[in-house]
């Protein structure tokens, strides 16, 4: 999976925060829902525009960002 296929960053959408393509739902929103205890099924039920691959893309995006931070590379 390439998270780039599902995540976009546009200065005109949500102040440039990474979002699910075609939505205004940010990666941080999805991660916070998961961290708060929501299941994938609950998130998908609350946000019909999302698909399971969007949630996986958010996790992959976060993992890639963490790897870049840990290696000292720019974000």
C-alpha atoms as one frame of an Amber mdcrd trajectory, in Angstrom:
protein
   0.000   0.000   0.000   1.159   3.486  -0.841  -0.342   5.998   1.550   0.337
   8.663  -1.069  -2.544   7.194  -3.072  -4.968   8.090  -0.273  -3.465  11.057
   1.619  -3.081  14.568   0.290  -1.722  17.839   1.656  -3.194  21.033   0.262
  -2.693  24.482   1.797  -6.330  25.281   0.965  -7.796  22.301   2.854  -7.740
  22.192   6.661  -4.790  24.619   6.766  -2.501  22.176   4.966  -2.977  19.257
   7.346  -2.696  15.815   5.741  -6.217  14.699   4.729  -7.885  11.711   3.149
  -8.152  12.545  -0.561 -11.547  13.921  -1.523 -12.490  14.690   2.085 -11.707
  17.178   4.816 -10.989  14.363   7.275  -7.437  14.680   8.558  -5.001  11.898
   9.281  -4.814  13.249  12.843  -8.608  12.940  13.188  -8.512   9.265  12.235
  -5.533   8.549  14.487  -7.217  10.300  17.417 -10.391   8.265  16.905  -8.346
   5.056  16.949  -6.335   6.187  19.979  -9.574   7.068  21.741 -10.786   3.513
  21.382 -13.022   3.686  18.325 -12.891   0.579  16.209 -12.377   0.653  12.471
 -16.021  -0.385  12.065 -17.209   2.527  14.220 -15.132   5.035  12.261 -16.394
   3.678   8.955 -19.993   3.838  10.213 -19.583   7.458  11.350 -17.799   8.559
   8.168 -19.349   6.863   5.118 -16.801   8.520   2.796 -14.035   6.445   4.379
 -12.985   2.944   3.420 -10.764   0.491   5.319  -7.827   1.372   3.067  -8.093
   5.016   4.175  -7.587   4.004   7.792  -4.598   1.830   6.857  -3.184   4.736
   4.833  -3.411   6.972   7.919  -1.486   4.409   9.945   1.112   4.034   7.180
   1.454   7.825   6.922   2.017   8.110  10.675   4.575   5.284  10.629   6.478
   6.890   7.756   6.493  10.256   9.515   7.768   8.627  12.708  10.575   6.916
  10.757  11.564  10.253   9.202  11.565  11.979  12.601  13.599   9.191  14.182
  16.179   9.358  11.398  16.513  13.124  11.738  15.150  13.797   8.237  12.897
  16.772   7.562   9.157  16.116   7.737
